[in-house]
Amino acid sequence: MLRALLSSVFLISIVGTALAAEPNADRKSELLYRLKHDCGSCHGMTLKGGLGPALLPASIKEHSNEFLIDVIRDGVAGTPMPPWGVELSQDEAAWLVKKLRAGVSHEN
């Protein structure tokens, strides 16, 4: 009984956290704009690579979500990759990773 209760509490906390992590529609638009333009200025406007590596689903598949979130938020020392953690929350960086894994449309 206790095990089932603890499992339920754990599951509810995970689901609740995932739901709370989703940015609102306006913030999603801002994040996609920044991804296409700010990230695109180094990673290529279609994210196929440039000064920085490609950010296409196939090129990031070997990296964990945690690694990619850390790179976005903390930058990479000794490279032009700046830390975006001052401007992006952990949840927003995770949402960007999710979008990158799905592929980013460059229409609009």
N, CA, C and O atoms as a Tinker XYZ file with bonds, in Angstrom:
   432  protein
     1  N      0.819000   -1.185000    0.000000    73     2
     2  CA     0.000000    0.000000    0.000000    64     1     3
     3  C      0.867000    1.255000    0.000000    63     2     4     5
     4  O      0.627000    2.183000   -0.772000    81     3
     5  N      1.873000    1.276000    0.868000    73     3     6
     6  CA     2.763000    2.423000    0.954000    64     5     7
     7  C      3.523000    2.607000   -0.357000    63     6     8     9
     8  O      3.701000    3.730000   -0.828000    81     7
     9  N      3.968000    1.497000   -0.939000    73     7    10
    10  CA     4.697000    1.572000   -2.206000    64     9    11
    11  C      3.814000    2.175000   -3.297000    63    10    12    13
    12  O      4.279000    3.011000   -4.071000    81    11
    13  N      2.557000    1.767000   -3.368000    73    11    14
    14  CA     1.627000    2.309000   -4.369000    64    13    15
    15  C      1.383000    3.787000   -4.143000    63    14    16    17
    16  O      1.312000    4.559000   -5.099000    81    15
    17  N      1.254000    4.190000   -2.888000    73    15    18
    18  CA     1.049000    5.599000   -2.569000    64    17    19
    19  C      2.256000    6.437000   -2.969000    63    18    20    21
    20  O      2.106000    7.498000   -3.575000    81    19
    21  N      3.449000    5.963000   -2.631000    73    19    22
    22  CA     4.668000    6.680000   -2.996000    64    21    23
    23  C      4.838000    6.760000   -4.517000    63    22    24    25
    24  O      5.256000    7.792000   -5.043000    81    23
    25  N      4.520000    5.687000   -5.210000    73    23    26
    26  CA     4.595000    5.693000   -6.672000    64    25    27
    27  C      3.638000    6.710000   -7.256000    63    26    28    29
    28  O      3.983000    7.424000   -8.198000    81    27
    29  N      2.429000    6.780000   -6.698000    73    27    30
    30  CA     1.439000    7.748000   -7.186000    64    29    31
    31  C      1.895000    9.173000   -6.947000    63    30    32    33
    32  O      1.760000   10.022000   -7.829000    81    31
    33  N      2.436000    9.450000   -5.765000    73    31    34
    34  CA     2.930000   10.798000   -5.458000    64    33    35
    35  C      4.075000   11.156000   -6.398000    63    34    36    37
    36  O      4.131000   12.277000   -6.906000    81    35
    37  N      4.983000   10.221000   -6.635000    73    35    38
    38  CA     6.102000   10.462000   -7.537000    64    37    39
    39  C      5.616000   10.748000   -8.950000    63    38    40    41
    40  O      6.096000   11.682000   -9.592000    81    39
    41  N      4.678000    9.964000   -9.437000    73    39    42
    42  CA     4.138000   10.149000  -10.778000    64    41    43
    43  C      3.432000   11.497000  -10.901000    63    42    44    45
    44  O      3.606000   12.197000  -11.898000    81    43
    45  N      2.651000   11.860000   -9.916000    73    43    46
    46  CA     1.954000   13.145000   -9.942000    64    45    47
    47  C      2.958000   14.292000   -9.949000    63    46    48    49
    48  O      2.758000   15.279000  -10.656000    81    47
    49  N      4.022000   14.179000   -9.181000    73    47    50
    50  CA     5.019000   15.255000   -9.147000    64    49    51
    51  C      5.726000   15.384000  -10.480000    63    50    52    53
    52  O      6.022000   16.502000  -10.904000    81    51
    53  N      6.008000   14.281000  -11.155000    73    51    54
    54  CA     6.645000   14.333000  -12.468000    64    53    55
    55  C      5.709000   14.965000  -13.491000    63    54    56    57
    56  O      6.124000   15.851000  -14.237000    81    55
    57  N      4.474000   14.531000  -13.537000    73    55    58
    58  CA     3.502000   15.068000  -14.486000    64    57    59
    59  C      3.262000   16.545000  -14.210000    63    58    60    61
    60  O      3.215000   17.346000  -15.144000    81    59
    61  N      3.112000   16.916000  -12.953000    73    59    62
    62  CA     2.899000   18.309000  -12.594000    64    61    63
    63  C      4.066000   19.183000  -13.002000    63    62    64    65
    64  O      3.863000   20.295000  -13.490000    81    63
    65  N      5.289000   18.702000  -12.813000    73    63    66
    66  CA     6.472000   19.452000  -13.214000    64    65    67
    67  C      6.522000   19.603000  -14.728000    63    66    68    69
    68  O      6.831000   20.684000  -15.229000    81    67
    69  N      6.227000   18.549000  -15.456000    73    67    70
    70  CA     6.257000   18.619000  -16.917000    64    69    71
    71  C      5.236000   19.622000  -17.432000    63    70    72    73
    72  O      5.520000   20.378000  -18.362000    81    71
    73  N      4.058000   19.634000  -16.836000    73    71    74
    74  CA     3.034000   20.566000  -17.280000    64    73    75
    75  C      3.414000   21.999000  -16.946000    63    74    76    77
    76  O      3.155000   22.904000  -17.740000    81    75
    77  N      4.019000   22.223000  -15.796000    73    75    78
    78  CA     4.406000   23.562000  -15.387000    64    77    79
    79  C      5.558000   24.085000  -16.232000    63    78    80    81
    80  O      5.745000   25.298000  -16.334000    81    79
    81  N      6.333000   23.193000  -16.839000    73    79    82
    82  CA     7.515000   23.591000  -17.585000    64    81    83
    83  C      7.203000   24.181000  -18.958000    63    82    84    85
    84  O      8.064000   24.826000  -19.557000    81    83
    85  N      6.026000   23.980000  -19.450000    73    83    86
    86  CA     5.661000   24.429000  -20.798000    64    85    87
    87  C      5.489000   25.955000  -20.821000    63    86    88    89
    88  O      4.644000   26.488000  -20.101000    81    87
    89  N      6.279000   26.663000  -21.639000    73    87    90
    90  CA     6.114000   28.116000  -21.739000    64    89    91
    91  C      4.755000   28.473000  -22.344000    63    90    92    93
    92  O      4.168000   27.670000  -23.070000    81    91
    93  N      4.256000   29.674000  -22.046000    73    91    94
    94  CA     3.004000   30.107000  -22.648000    64    93    95
    95  C      3.227000   30.432000  -24.131000    63    94    96    97
    96  O      4.368000   30.465000  -24.593000    81    95
    97  N      2.162000   30.667000  -24.859000    73    95    98
    98  CA     2.234000   30.850000  -26.319000    64    97    99
    99  C      3.119000   32.027000  -26.712000    63    98   100   101
   100  O      3.889000   31.921000  -27.667000    81    99
   101  N      3.026000   33.145000  -25.997000    73    99   102
   102  CA     3.857000   34.305000  -26.324000    64   101   103
   103  C      5.330000   33.998000  -26.122000    63   102   104   105
   104  O      6.169000   34.358000  -26.948000    81   103
   105  N      5.641000   33.326000  -25.011000    73   103   106
   106  CA     7.040000   33.000000  -24.741000    64   105   107
   107  C      7.563000   31.985000  -25.752000    63   106   108   109
   108  O      8.725000   32.063000  -26.150000    81   107
   109  N      6.736000   31.038000  -26.173000    73   107   110
   110  CA     7.151000   30.082000  -27.209000    64   109   111
   111  C      7.531000   30.821000  -28.480000    63   110   112   113
   112  O      8.537000   30.491000  -29.108000    81   111
   113  N      6.749000   31.809000  -28.866000    73   111   114
   114  CA     7.061000   32.598000  -30.067000    64   113   115
   115  C      8.392000   33.318000  -29.905000    63   114   116   117
   116  O      9.201000   33.346000  -30.832000    81   115
   117  N      8.620000   33.897000  -28.734000    73   115   118
   118  CA     9.893000   34.582000  -28.462000    64   117   119
   119  C     11.059000   33.600000  -28.532000    63   118   120   121
   120  O     12.095000   33.893000  -29.130000    81   119
   121  N     10.880000   32.443000  -27.921000    73   119   122
   122  CA    11.951000   31.447000  -27.910000    64   121   123
   123  C     12.263000   30.947000  -29.311000    63   122   124   125
   124  O     13.433000   30.786000  -29.658000    81   123
   125  N     11.240000   30.698000  -30.125000    73   123   126
   126  CA    11.479000   30.252000  -31.502000    64   125   127
   127  C     12.158000   31.332000  -32.328000    63   126   128   129
   128  O     13.030000   31.038000  -33.145000    81   127
   129  N     11.762000   32.578000  -32.119000    73   127   130
   130  CA    12.408000   33.690000  -32.820000    64   129   131
   131  C     13.892000   33.740000  -32.450000    63   130   132   133
   132  O     14.755000   33.863000  -33.320000    81   131
   133  N     14.174000   33.646000  -31.167000    73   131   134
   134  CA    15.568000   33.676000  -30.716000    64   133   135
   135  C     16.347000   32.484000  -31.256000    63   134   136   137
   136  O     17.505000   32.621000  -31.652000    81   135
   137  N     15.712000   31.319000  -31.271000    73   135   138
   138  CA    16.377000   30.129000  -31.794000    64   137   139
   139  C     16.757000   30.329000  -33.256000    63   138   140   141
   140  O     17.880000   30.032000  -33.662000    81   139
   141  N     15.822000   30.829000  -34.031000    73   139   142
   142  CA    16.070000   30.997000  -35.461000    64   141   143
   143  C     17.076000   32.115000  -35.748000    63   142   144   145
   144  O     17.884000   31.999000  -36.670000    81   143
   145  N     17.032000   33.184000  -34.974000    73   143   146
   146  CA    17.856000   34.345000  -35.284000    64   145   147
   147  C     19.124000   34.429000  -34.438000    63   146   148   149
   148  O     20.218000   34.565000  -34.985000    81   147
   149  N     18.996000   34.350000  -33.119000    73   147   150
   150  CA    20.189000   34.450000  -32.271000    64   149   151
   151  C     21.060000   33.208000  -32.409000    63   150   152   153
   152  O     22.262000   33.312000  -32.655000    81   151
   153  N     20.457000   32.037000  -32.252000    73   151   154
   154  CA    21.228000   30.797000  -32.406000    64   153   155
   155  C     21.667000   30.633000  -33.859000    63   154   156   157
   156  O     22.785000   30.204000  -34.146000    81   155
   157  N     20.747000   30.989000  -34.774000    73   155   158
   158  CA    21.032000   30.863000  -36.200000    64   157   159
   159  C     22.188000   31.716000  -36.672000    63   158   160   161
   160  O     22.817000   31.392000  -37.679000    81   159
   161  N     22.487000   32.804000  -35.968000    73   159   162
   162  CA    23.603000   33.657000  -36.392000    64   161   163
   163  C     24.937000   32.924000  -36.304000    63   162   164   165
   164  O     25.867000   33.251000  -37.041000    81   163
   165  N     25.045000   31.943000  -35.417000    73   163   166
   166  CA    26.277000   31.146000  -35.330000    64   165   167
   167  C     26.117000   29.728000  -35.866000    63   166   168   169
   168  O     27.043000   29.171000  -36.455000    81   167
   169  N     24.949000   29.152000  -35.660000    73   167   170
   170  CA    24.712000   27.758000  -36.058000    64   169   171
   171  C     24.120000   27.653000  -37.460000    63   170   172   173
   172  O     23.738000   26.564000  -37.888000    81   171
   173  N     24.041000   28.756000  -38.167000    73   171   174
   174  CA    23.464000   28.782000  -39.504000    64   173   175
   175  C     21.987000   29.094000  -39.428000    63   174   176   177
   176  O     21.292000   28.608000  -38.537000    81   175
   177  N     21.504000   29.898000  -40.350000    73   175   178
   178  CA    20.112000   30.333000  -40.299000    64   177   179
   179  C     19.119000   29.174000  -40.437000    63   178   180   181
   180  O     17.966000   29.298000  -40.024000    81   179
   181  N     19.551000   28.067000  -41.007000    73   179   182
   182  CA    18.704000   26.870000  -41.054000    64   181   183
   183  C     19.223000   25.802000  -40.077000    63   182   184   185
   184  O     18.841000   24.634000  -40.142000    81   183
   185  N     20.104000   26.244000  -39.173000    73   183   186
   186  CA    20.680000   25.406000  -38.117000    64   185   187
   187  C     21.486000   24.223000  -38.650000    63   186   188   189
   188  O     21.663000   23.221000  -37.956000    81   187
   189  N     21.974000   24.344000  -39.884000    73   187   190
   190  CA    22.778000   23.279000  -40.493000    64   189   191
   191  C     24.260000   23.425000  -40.188000    63   190   192   193
   192  O     25.080000   22.661000  -40.698000    81   191
   193  N     24.607000   24.400000  -39.362000    73   191   194
   194  CA    25.991000   24.603000  -38.971000    64   193   195
   195  C     26.561000   25.858000  -39.588000    63   194   196   197
   196  O     26.086000   26.334000  -40.619000    81   195
   197  N     27.557000   26.373000  -38.965000    73   195   198
   198  CA    28.248000   27.588000  -39.387000    64   197   199
   199  C     29.454000   27.720000  -38.477000    63   198   200   201
   200  O     30.299000   26.825000  -38.425000    81   199
   201  N     29.538000   28.836000  -37.758000    73   199   202
   202  CA    30.585000   28.983000  -36.754000    64   201   203
   203  C     30.416000   27.899000  -35.687000    63   202   204   205
   204  O     31.393000   27.318000  -35.215000    81   203
   205  N     29.160000   27.637000  -35.317000    73   203   206
   206  CA    28.850000   26.564000  -34.377000    64   205   207
   207  C     28.354000   25.334000  -35.117000    63   206   208   209
   208  O     28.040000   25.412000  -36.304000    81   207
   209  N     28.280000   24.205000  -34.436000    73   207   210
   210  CA    27.843000   22.969000  -35.095000    64   209   211
   211  C     26.359000   23.000000  -35.468000    63   210   212   213
   212  O     25.599000   23.841000  -34.987000    81   211
   213  N     25.970000   22.077000  -36.324000    73   211   214
   214  CA    24.566000   21.934000  -36.727000    64   213   215
   215  C     23.710000   21.585000  -35.510000    63   214   216   217
   216  O     24.157000   20.905000  -34.586000    81   215
   217  N     22.473000   22.070000  -35.537000    73   215   218
   218  CA    21.511000   21.785000  -34.463000    64   217   219
   219  C     20.298000   21.043000  -35.010000    63   218   220   221
   220  O     19.165000   21.271000  -34.585000    81   219
   221  N     20.554000   20.169000  -35.941000    73   219   222
   222  CA    19.497000   19.350000  -36.537000    64   221   223
   223  C     19.269000   18.099000  -35.686000    63   222   224   225
   224  O     20.169000   17.678000  -34.958000    81   223
   225  N     18.086000   17.508000  -35.768000    73   223   226
   226  CA    17.808000   16.311000  -34.959000    64   225   227
   227  C     18.889000   15.229000  -35.098000    63   226   228   229
   228  O     19.306000   14.646000  -34.097000    81   227
   229  N     19.334000   14.963000  -36.298000    73   227   230
   230  CA    20.346000   13.916000  -36.506000    64   229   231
   231  C     21.695000   14.285000  -35.897000    63   230   232   233
   232  O     22.442000   13.406000  -35.466000    81   231
   233  N     22.010000   15.570000  -35.861000    73   231   234
   234  CA    23.323000   15.972000  -35.358000    64   233   235
   235  C     23.371000   16.118000  -33.838000    63   234   236   237
   236  O     24.458000   16.183000  -33.265000    81   235
   237  N     22.225000   16.169000  -33.181000    73   235   238
   238  CA    22.234000   16.271000  -31.718000    64   237   239
   239  C     21.769000   14.989000  -31.036000    63   238   240   241
   240  O     21.727000   14.925000  -29.808000    81   239
   241  N     21.422000   13.974000  -31.812000    73   239   242
   242  CA    20.831000   12.755000  -31.235000    64   241   243
   243  C     21.764000   12.039000  -30.263000    63   242   244   245
   244  O     21.293000   11.345000  -29.362000    81   243
   245  N     23.063000   12.192000  -30.422000    73   243   246
   246  CA    24.005000   11.495000  -29.538000    64   245   247
   247  C     24.147000   12.171000  -28.172000    63   246   248   249
   248  O     24.733000   11.597000  -27.255000    81   247
   249  N     23.620000   13.371000  -28.037000    73   247   250
   250  CA    23.738000   14.120000  -26.785000    64   249   251
   251  C     22.467000   13.994000  -25.949000    63   250   252   253
   252  O     21.358000   13.974000  -26.484000    81   251
   253  N     22.642000   13.910000  -24.651000    73   251   254
   254  CA    21.488000   13.835000  -23.745000    64   253   255
   255  C     20.815000   15.201000  -23.645000    63   254   256   257
   256  O     21.426000   16.233000  -23.921000    81   255
   257  N     19.568000   15.185000  -23.251000    73   255   258
   258  CA    18.853000   16.445000  -23.021000    64   257   259
   259  C     19.585000   17.288000  -21.978000    63   258   260   261
   260  O     19.728000   18.500000  -22.141000    81   259
   261  N     20.046000   16.646000  -20.912000    73   259   262
   262  CA    20.731000   17.362000  -19.843000    64   261   263
   263  C     21.980000   18.060000  -20.366000    63   262   264   265
   264  O     22.243000   19.209000  -20.010000    81   263
   265  N     22.748000   17.379000  -21.204000    73   263   266
   266  CA    23.954000   17.973000  -21.781000    64   265   267
   267  C     23.593000   19.198000  -22.616000    63   266   268   269
   268  O     24.215000   20.251000  -22.473000    81   267
   269  N     22.598000   19.070000  -23.481000    73   267   270
   270  CA    22.207000   20.182000  -24.350000    64   269   271
   271  C     21.670000   21.359000  -23.543000    63   270   272   273
   272  O     21.969000   22.513000  -23.853000    81   271
   273  N     20.883000   21.078000  -22.517000    73   271   274
   274  CA    20.365000   22.144000  -21.658000    64   273   275
   275  C     21.522000   22.869000  -20.980000    63   274   276   277
   276  O     21.534000   24.098000  -20.916000    81   275
   277  N     22.492000   22.112000  -20.475000    73   275   278
   278  CA    23.655000   22.728000  -19.824000    64   277   279
   279  C     24.446000   23.593000  -20.801000    63   278   280   281
   280  O     24.883000   24.686000  -20.440000    81   279
   281  N     24.634000   23.122000  -22.023000    73   279   282
   282  CA    25.366000   23.910000  -23.024000    64   281   283
   283  C     24.619000   25.213000  -23.312000    63   282   284   285
   284  O     25.231000   26.278000  -23.389000    81   283
   285  N     23.317000   25.129000  -23.468000    73   283   286
   286  CA    22.525000   26.334000  -23.738000    64   285   287
   287  C     22.635000   27.307000  -22.567000    63   286   288   289
   288  O     22.878000   28.498000  -22.764000    81   287
   289  N     22.459000   26.810000  -21.373000    73   287   290
   290  CA    22.425000   27.698000  -20.197000    64   289   291
   291  C     23.806000   28.157000  -19.743000    63   290   292   293
   292  O     23.953000   29.288000  -19.279000    81   291
   293  N     24.824000   27.300000  -19.868000    73   291   294
   294  CA    26.141000   27.621000  -19.326000    64   293   295
   295  C     27.161000   28.051000  -20.375000    63   294   296   297
   296  O     28.225000   28.563000  -20.029000    81   295
   297  N     26.844000   27.848000  -21.663000    73   295   298
   298  CA    27.806000   28.149000  -22.708000    64   297   299
   299  C     28.912000   27.109000  -22.731000    63   298   300   301
   300  O     28.854000   26.107000  -22.018000    81   299
   301  N     29.926000   27.359000  -23.564000    73   299   302
   302  CA    31.070000   26.455000  -23.659000    64   301   303
   303  C     32.332000   27.309000  -23.561000    63   302   304   305
   304  O     32.630000   28.105000  -24.452000    81   303
   305  N     33.053000   27.134000  -22.483000    73   303   306
   306  CA    34.278000   27.906000  -22.258000    64   305   307
   307  C     35.261000   27.698000  -23.402000    63   306   308   309
   308  O     35.412000   26.586000  -23.909000    81   307
   309  N     35.918000   28.764000  -23.798000    73   307   310
   310  CA    36.928000   28.683000  -24.851000    64   309   311
   311  C     36.359000   28.673000  -26.254000    63   310   312   313
   312  O     37.099000   28.518000  -27.226000    81   311
   313  N     35.032000   28.839000  -26.371000    73   311   314
   314  CA    34.382000   28.894000  -27.682000    64   313   315
   315  C     33.491000   30.136000  -27.723000    63   314   316   317
   316  O     33.283000   30.775000  -26.692000    81   315
   317  N     32.967000   30.483000  -28.890000    73   315   318
   318  CA    32.037000   31.617000  -28.965000    64   317   319
   319  C     30.653000   31.341000  -28.359000    63   318   320   321
   320  O     29.828000   32.253000  -28.301000    81   319
   321  N     30.379000   30.108000  -27.906000    73   319   322
   322  CA    29.066000   29.778000  -27.349000    64   321   323
   323  C     28.882000   30.458000  -25.999000    63   322   324   325
   324  O     29.520000   30.088000  -25.013000    81   323
   325  N     27.990000   31.472000  -25.967000    73   323   326
   326  CA    27.785000   32.199000  -24.709000    64   325   327
   327  C     26.811000   31.474000  -23.786000    63   326   328   329
   328  O     26.045000   30.620000  -24.232000    81   327
   329  N     26.842000   31.814000  -22.505000    73   327   330
   330  CA    25.840000   31.269000  -21.593000    64   329   331
   331  C     24.532000   32.042000  -21.729000    63   330   332   333
   332  O     24.517000   33.268000  -21.623000    81   331
   333  N     23.447000   31.332000  -21.961000    73   331   334
   334  CA    22.133000   31.956000  -22.099000    64   333   335
   335  C     21.310000   31.793000  -20.828000    63   334   336   337
   336  O     20.138000   32.170000  -20.806000    81   335
   337  N     21.893000   31.241000  -19.776000    73   335   338
   338  CA    21.169000   30.980000  -18.544000    64   337   339
   339  C     20.604000   32.206000  -17.859000    63   338   340   341
   340  O     19.633000   32.102000  -17.109000    81   339
   341  N     21.190000   33.358000  -18.101000    73   339   342
   342  CA    20.669000   34.585000  -17.515000    64   341   343
   343  C     19.327000   34.949000  -18.146000    63   342   344   345
   344  O     18.470000   35.553000  -17.502000    81   343
   345  N     19.156000   34.575000  -19.415000    73   343   346
   346  CA    17.951000   34.942000  -20.160000    64   345   347
   347  C     16.957000   33.801000  -20.316000    63   346   348   349
   348  O     15.788000   34.037000  -20.620000    81   347
   349  N     17.409000   32.564000  -20.112000    73   347   350
   350  CA    16.541000   31.394000  -20.300000    64   349   351
   351  C     16.507000   30.550000  -19.036000    63   350   352   353
   352  O     17.547000   30.238000  -18.456000    81   351
   353  N     15.321000   30.188000  -18.622000    73   351   354
   354  CA    15.184000   29.289000  -17.473000    64   353   355
   355  C     15.555000   27.867000  -17.899000    63   354   356   357
   356  O     15.687000   27.568000  -19.085000    81   355
   357  N     15.714000   27.021000  -16.920000    73   355   358
   358  CA    15.969000   25.596000  -17.174000    64   357   359
   359  C     14.841000   25.010000  -18.021000    63   358   360   361
   360  O     15.092000   24.272000  -18.974000    81   359
   361  N     13.599000   25.342000  -17.668000    73   359   362
   362  CA    12.440000   24.822000  -18.393000    64   361   363
   363  C     12.409000   25.330000  -19.832000    63   362   364   365
   364  O     12.060000   24.578000  -20.742000    81   363
   365  N     12.768000   26.589000  -20.047000    73   363   366
   366  CA    12.782000   27.137000  -21.406000    64   365   367
   367  C     13.878000   26.484000  -22.247000    63   366   368   369
   368  O     13.670000   26.197000  -23.425000    81   367
   369  N     15.037000   26.252000  -21.646000    73   367   370
   370  CA    16.110000   25.558000  -22.365000    64   369   371
   371  C     15.668000   24.134000  -22.709000    63   370   372   373
   372  O     15.952000   23.640000  -23.800000    81   371
   373  N     14.982000   23.485000  -21.787000    73   371   374
   374  CA    14.482000   22.125000  -22.054000    64   373   375
   375  C     13.465000   22.146000  -23.188000    63   374   376   377
   376  O     13.458000   21.242000  -24.024000    81   375
   377  N     12.609000   23.161000  -23.231000    73   375   378
   378  CA    11.632000   23.277000  -24.312000    64   377   379
   379  C     12.337000   23.486000  -25.652000    63   378   380   381
   380  O     11.917000   22.931000  -26.668000    81   379
   381  N     13.411000   24.286000  -25.658000    73   379   382
   382  CA    14.176000   24.479000  -26.899000    64   381   383
   383  C     14.816000   23.175000  -27.364000    63   382   384   385
   384  O     14.828000   22.887000  -28.561000    81   383
   385  N     15.336000   22.401000  -26.452000    73   383   386
   386  CA    15.920000   21.103000  -26.809000    64   385   387
   387  C     14.842000   20.209000  -27.420000    63   386   388   389
   388  O     15.081000   19.529000  -28.418000    81   387
   389  N     13.678000   20.217000  -26.824000    73   387   390
   390  CA    12.557000   19.433000  -27.365000    64   389   391
   391  C     12.249000   19.861000  -28.803000    63   390   392   393
   392  O     12.032000   19.015000  -29.670000    81   391
   393  N     12.231000   21.166000  -29.055000    73   391   394
   394  CA    11.966000   21.681000  -30.409000    64   393   395
   395  C     13.093000   21.274000  -31.363000    63   394   396   397
   396  O     12.823000   20.879000  -32.497000    81   395
   397  N     14.329000   21.365000  -30.928000    73   395   398
   398  CA    15.457000   20.980000  -31.780000    64   397   399
   399  C     15.379000   19.497000  -32.139000    63   398   400   401
   400  O     15.643000   19.119000  -33.280000    81   399
   401  N     15.024000   18.672000  -31.184000    73   399   402
   402  CA    14.914000   17.231000  -31.453000    64   401   403
   403  C     13.797000   16.929000  -32.443000    63   402   404   405
   404  O     13.891000   15.967000  -33.206000    81   403
   405  N     12.750000   17.733000  -32.440000    73   403   406
   406  CA    11.625000   17.547000  -33.363000    64   405   407
   407  C     11.914000   18.153000  -34.740000    63   406   408   409
   408  O     11.243000   17.819000  -35.717000    81   407
   409  N     12.892000   19.026000  -34.818000    73   407   410
   410  CA    13.167000   19.749000  -36.067000    64   409   411
   411  C     12.446000   21.071000  -36.071000    63   410   412   413
   412  O     11.261000   21.136000  -35.745000    81   411
   413  N     13.142000   22.123000  -36.434000    73   411   414
   414  CA    12.587000   23.473000  -36.414000    64   413   415
   415  C     12.208000   23.879000  -37.828000    63   414   416   417
   416  O     13.030000   23.811000  -38.742000    81   415
   417  N     10.976000   24.297000  -38.004000    73   415   418
   418  CA    10.521000   24.805000  -39.288000    64   417   419
   419  C     11.092000   26.206000  -39.496000    63   418   420   421
   420  O     11.127000   27.010000  -38.565000    81   419
   421  N     11.530000   26.490000  -40.697000    73   419   422
   422  CA    12.093000   27.807000  -40.987000    64   421   423
   423  C     11.185000   28.640000  -41.843000    63   422   424   425
   424  O     11.619000   29.603000  -42.475000    81   423
   425  N      9.919000   28.272000  -41.864000    73   423   426
   426  CA     8.929000   29.084000  -42.556000    64   425   427
   427  C      8.629000   30.288000  -41.678000    63   426   428   429
   428  O      8.840000   30.233000  -40.467000    81   427
   429  N      8.149000   31.356000  -42.255000    73   427   430
   430  CA     7.831000   32.632000  -41.591000    64   429   431
   431  C      9.041000   33.508000  -41.571000    63   430   432
   432  O      8.986000   34.625000  -41.058000    81   431
